[in-house]
């Protein structure tokens, strides 16, 4: 397992950049937006990168349109202009961006591919969502498709397409079918990864560019470690 590496302006993994957008391959451990930890968020790292690259005086504009959980990796898109941000927000809110994730699990699901539907109830105190088969008070419907795309020595690689965007959705729904994600102690995996990551990766993102109106497809390589390397 690779050591924990946090993104900074010098090592930032830029996947796509134009005048309006910048897409980053987030490392596990990067936090997208500031929180109570006080750690520097990826949004500030990207601002520093832009400031240094283009020698910009004063403050750099950057809008956060979506997030990834801290221990996960993969594609995060930011808006570089105030024109792009509300359009990007709308695109994500209206599910016009197609997101594909990869997850590594130890247990083989009962079906090779399936659509999972649960009702997720969030517990803010625990920062955890609980998956229910039927609707319960204060729950939200969560739907995803998965398929097994590779069998490794001791694990299975699943490809996941989201139909809804709920808190910890993939983590909670896979745990509910007995397939917690490698390293995800919070959702029932038996041990953590040494670098505190979980093996969940935002692999592909497809959408129509909010300003140029051209189709964009971004693909992110998983982090360097023996298990992920066996998937590519």
C-alpha positions as CSV (number, residue, x, y, z in Angstrom):
1,X,0.0,0.0,0.0
2,X,1.3,3.4,-0.9
3,X,2.1,6.0,1.7
4,X,-0.4,8.7,2.3
5,X,0.3,11.6,-0.1
6,X,-1.8,14.8,0.0
7,X,-2.2,17.1,-3.0
8,X,-0.3,20.4,-3.2
9,X,0.1,22.9,-6.0
10,X,3.3,21.1,-7.2
11,X,1.9,17.6,-7.4
12,X,-1.7,18.3,-8.3
13,X,-3.1,15.7,-10.7
14,X,-4.9,17.9,-13.3
15,X,-7.1,15.8,-15.7
16,X,-8.7,18.6,-17.7
17,X,-8.5,22.4,-17.7
18,X,-9.8,25.2,-19.8
19,X,-10.9,28.8,-19.1
20,X,-14.1,27.7,-17.2
21,X,-13.4,24.4,-15.6
22,X,-10.6,22.4,-14.0
23,X,-10.9,18.7,-13.1
24,X,-8.6,17.1,-10.6
25,X,-7.8,13.4,-9.8
26,X,-8.3,13.6,-6.0
27,X,-6.0,11.6,-3.9
28,X,-7.4,9.7,-0.9
29,X,-6.9,11.9,2.1
30,X,-7.6,15.2,0.2
31,X,-10.6,17.0,1.5
32,X,-12.6,18.8,-1.1
33,X,-13.9,21.7,1.0
34,X,-12.7,23.1,4.4
35,X,-14.1,21.5,7.5
36,X,-13.6,21.4,11.3
37,X,-10.2,19.6,10.9
38,X,-8.7,22.9,9.6
39,X,-6.7,20.9,7.0
40,X,-6.1,22.7,3.7
41,X,-8.9,21.7,1.3
42,X,-8.4,20.7,-2.3
43,X,-10.3,23.9,-3.4
44,X,-7.5,26.1,-1.8
45,X,-4.8,23.9,-3.3
46,X,-6.3,24.4,-6.8
47,X,-6.5,28.2,-6.2
48,X,-2.8,28.2,-5.4
49,X,-2.1,26.1,-8.5
50,X,-4.0,28.6,-10.7
51,X,-2.4,31.6,-9.0
52,X,1.1,30.2,-9.6
53,X,0.5,28.9,-13.1
54,X,-1.0,32.1,-14.5
55,X,0.8,34.5,-12.2
56,X,-2.5,36.0,-11.0
57,X,-2.6,38.9,-8.6
58,X,-5.2,39.0,-5.9
59,X,-7.8,36.4,-5.1
60,X,-8.5,33.5,-7.5
61,X,-12.1,32.5,-8.2
62,X,-13.0,28.9,-7.8
63,X,-16.4,27.3,-7.3
64,X,-17.1,23.9,-5.7
65,X,-19.9,22.1,-7.5
66,X,-19.7,18.6,-5.9
67,X,-17.6,16.6,-3.5
68,X,-16.1,13.2,-2.8
69,X,-15.6,11.6,0.6
70,X,-12.2,12.2,2.1
71,X,-10.9,8.6,2.0
72,X,-12.0,8.1,-1.7
73,X,-10.2,9.1,-4.8
74,X,-11.0,10.2,-8.3
75,X,-12.5,13.0,-10.4
76,X,-13.6,16.4,-8.9
77,X,-14.5,19.3,-11.1
78,X,-14.3,22.9,-10.1
79,X,-15.6,26.0,-11.8
80,X,-13.0,28.7,-12.6
81,X,-15.6,31.3,-13.5
82,X,-18.7,32.7,-12.0
83,X,-20.4,32.0,-15.3
84,X,-19.6,28.3,-15.2
85,X,-20.5,27.6,-11.5
86,X,-24.3,27.9,-11.5
87,X,-24.5,26.0,-14.8
88,X,-22.2,23.3,-13.3
89,X,-24.3,23.2,-10.2
90,X,-27.5,22.7,-12.3
91,X,-25.8,20.0,-14.3
92,X,-25.1,18.0,-11.1
93,X,-28.4,18.8,-9.4
94,X,-30.4,17.6,-12.5
95,X,-28.2,14.4,-12.8
96,X,-27.0,15.4,-16.3
97,X,-23.5,14.4,-15.5
98,X,-22.9,10.6,-15.8
99,X,-20.7,9.4,-13.0
100,X,-19.0,6.0,-13.0
101,X,-17.2,4.6,-9.9
102,X,-14.9,1.7,-9.3
103,X,-15.1,-0.2,-6.0
104,X,-13.0,-3.1,-4.7
105,X,-14.8,-5.5,-2.4
106,X,-13.8,-8.8,-0.8
107,X,-17.2,-10.6,-1.1
108,X,-18.7,-11.5,-4.5
109,X,-22.2,-10.1,-4.8
110,X,-25.0,-12.7,-5.3
111,X,-25.6,-11.3,-8.8
112,X,-23.0,-10.4,-11.3
113,X,-24.9,-7.2,-12.1
114,X,-27.9,-5.6,-10.5
115,X,-29.8,-2.5,-9.6
116,X,-29.9,-1.7,-5.9
117,X,-32.6,0.4,-4.4
118,X,-32.5,1.4,-0.7
119,X,-33.8,4.1,1.5
120,X,-30.9,5.8,3.2
121,X,-31.2,7.5,6.5
122,X,-28.3,9.8,7.5
123,X,-27.0,10.0,11.1
124,X,-25.1,13.3,11.3
125,X,-23.6,12.5,14.7
126,X,-21.9,9.3,13.3
127,X,-21.4,10.8,9.8
128,X,-22.9,7.6,8.5
129,X,-25.9,6.6,6.4
130,X,-28.0,3.5,7.1
131,X,-29.6,1.6,4.2
132,X,-33.2,0.3,4.6
133,X,-35.2,-1.9,2.3
134,X,-38.4,0.0,2.9
135,X,-38.9,3.7,3.4
136,X,-38.5,4.9,7.0
137,X,-39.0,8.4,8.4
138,X,-36.4,11.0,7.1
139,X,-35.0,8.6,4.6
140,X,-34.1,9.3,1.0
141,X,-34.4,6.9,-2.0
142,X,-31.0,5.7,-3.3
143,X,-30.5,3.8,-6.6
144,X,-27.4,2.5,-8.3
145,X,-26.4,-0.1,-10.8
146,X,-23.3,-2.3,-10.4
147,X,-21.6,-5.0,-12.3
148,X,-18.6,-7.2,-11.5
149,X,-15.9,-6.3,-14.1
150,X,-12.9,-8.1,-12.8
151,X,-12.0,-10.9,-10.4
152,X,-8.7,-10.4,-8.6
153,X,-6.9,-12.9,-6.4
154,X,-8.8,-12.0,-3.2
155,X,-11.1,-9.2,-4.3
156,X,-13.6,-8.2,-6.9
157,X,-13.8,-5.0,-8.9
158,X,-17.2,-3.5,-9.3
159,X,-18.2,-0.8,-11.7
160,X,-21.0,1.4,-10.4
161,X,-23.3,4.0,-12.0
162,X,-25.3,6.3,-9.7
163,X,-28.9,7.3,-10.3
164,X,-29.1,9.4,-7.2
165,X,-26.5,11.2,-5.2
166,X,-26.9,10.5,-1.5
167,X,-24.6,10.8,1.5
168,X,-22.2,7.8,1.5
169,X,-24.5,6.1,-1.0
170,X,-22.2,3.6,-2.6
171,X,-20.6,2.7,0.7
172,X,-23.9,2.1,2.5
173,X,-25.6,0.3,-0.3
174,X,-22.7,-2.1,-1.0
175,X,-22.4,-2.8,2.7
176,X,-26.2,-3.6,2.8
177,X,-25.7,-6.4,0.3
178,X,-22.7,-7.8,2.3
179,X,-20.0,-6.3,0.1
180,X,-18.3,-3.5,2.1
181,X,-15.6,-1.7,0.3
182,X,-11.9,-2.6,1.0
183,X,-10.6,-0.5,3.9
184,X,-14.0,0.9,4.8
185,X,-14.2,0.1,8.6
186,X,-17.2,2.5,9.0
187,X,-19.3,0.3,6.7
188,X,-18.2,-3.1,7.9
189,X,-14.9,-4.0,6.2
190,X,-12.7,-6.0,8.7
191,X,-9.6,-3.8,8.6
192,X,-8.5,-0.4,7.5
193,X,-6.0,0.4,4.7
194,X,-2.6,1.6,6.1
195,X,-3.0,5.0,4.5
196,X,-6.6,5.5,5.7
197,X,-8.0,5.3,2.2
198,X,-10.9,3.2,1.0
199,X,-10.9,1.4,-2.4
200,X,-13.6,3.6,-3.9
201,X,-12.7,5.7,-7.0
202,X,-14.6,8.2,-9.1
203,X,-13.4,6.7,-12.4
204,X,-15.3,8.4,-15.2
205,X,-17.4,11.6,-15.6
206,X,-19.3,12.5,-18.8
207,X,-21.2,15.8,-19.3
208,X,-21.9,18.6,-21.7
209,X,-19.6,21.5,-21.1
210,X,-21.7,24.2,-19.3
211,X,-20.3,27.0,-21.4
212,X,-18.9,25.6,-24.6
213,X,-21.8,23.0,-25.0
214,X,-19.3,20.3,-26.1
215,X,-19.4,16.7,-24.8
216,X,-16.6,16.1,-22.2
217,X,-15.5,12.8,-20.9
218,X,-12.9,12.6,-18.1
219,X,-11.2,9.4,-16.9
220,X,-9.1,9.1,-13.8
221,X,-6.5,6.5,-13.1
222,X,-6.8,4.9,-9.6
223,X,-4.2,5.5,-7.0
224,X,-0.9,3.6,-7.1
225,X,-1.2,0.5,-5.0
226,X,-0.9,-3.3,-5.7
227,X,-4.7,-3.9,-5.6
228,X,-5.6,-1.0,-7.8
229,X,-2.7,-1.7,-10.1
230,X,-4.2,-5.2,-10.7
231,X,-7.4,-3.6,-12.0
232,X,-5.8,-1.5,-14.9
